[in-house]
């Protein structure tokens, strides 16, 4: 397998995502029973790899092309080891704090010199925004939230988003108070392919995408605002308010803190592409593939998918998301894979990270 098609097109020397924008709740449920098994995860910011520890695997192998994203995971490992749960939330930015600089130093107590130097270089940004707010994607939403959103909606309207209501009332709120012509104009401009490519995602990530990102976001907002209860949505809360409210992403919740902390030694970090795992000849019982197929041509997708199958144990589950580029098991491998449609449909309806148009759960049968 080639290392990565996207590796030659996009930069990986900075933090693109300082927190995970994929719902670990549906990821872990989609993976099923993995107790004692080997799991493989794309790192991104590290949150979902850590969430996979709650499944009691033997180990979670974490891969990523980006040293900056690996540094995000290493910081989290240190934070789980050396901070209380509330301190962790303050450091990440989920809660207000006046002590993030000292919490950052404390979290890095046993980290390697490279990780310490990297995060100390970001200390000012961490102090201001939290470690979960220093990525390119989070800066993009910060500009949206601070400079543009106030031109469209009052703080009173933004606060009203997170009042729990029955579904019918959520639809009325969206139609009558939120989906104004100013909001639609903001969506069309700020979530255009050009602006997202410059300020949010790397423009190379749209090479295999058809259609308008703004129209896609508009469709998915209905899912987040009506089909799901916004009061329970930590991702929407961060976008609109810059912190989390009562709802937190799975990995950041108190009920999982001690379990994850006790199993940190099961994290096996292997910098590089998926080849860092596949070339070893090991077999995995489950894969968190994030949305990596979104960035690949259909030909490269089929090649990478086939390589993943060679590293999959019988019954292994492949979990991944699509945003705008449709990717599912290539035809030449369909006899080896079963799509778990019932599980997909159930979990897609509950996906709080609302950017994605599809959530895929596939089981390796042969």
Secondary structure, DSSP 4 states (H G I P E B T S, - for coil): --S-SGGGTS--SS-S-SS--S-HHHHHHHH---TT-EEEEE-TTSHHHHHGGGG--SEEEEEES-HHHHHHHHHHHHHHHHS-HHHHHHHHTSS--S-HHHHHHHHTTT--HHHHHHHHTTHHHHHHH-GGG-SHHHHHHHHIIIIIHHHHS-HHHHHHTTS---HHHHHHHIIIIIS-HHHHHHHHHHTSHHHIIIIIS-GGGGTT--S-HHHHHHHHHHIIIIIS-GGG-HHHHHHHHSS--S---GGGSHHHHHHHHHTGGGEEEEEBSTHHHHTTT--EEEEE-TTGGGGS-HHHHHHHHHHHHHTEEEEEEEEEEESSS-----GGGGGGEEE-HHHHHHHHTT-SSTT-SEEEEEEE--
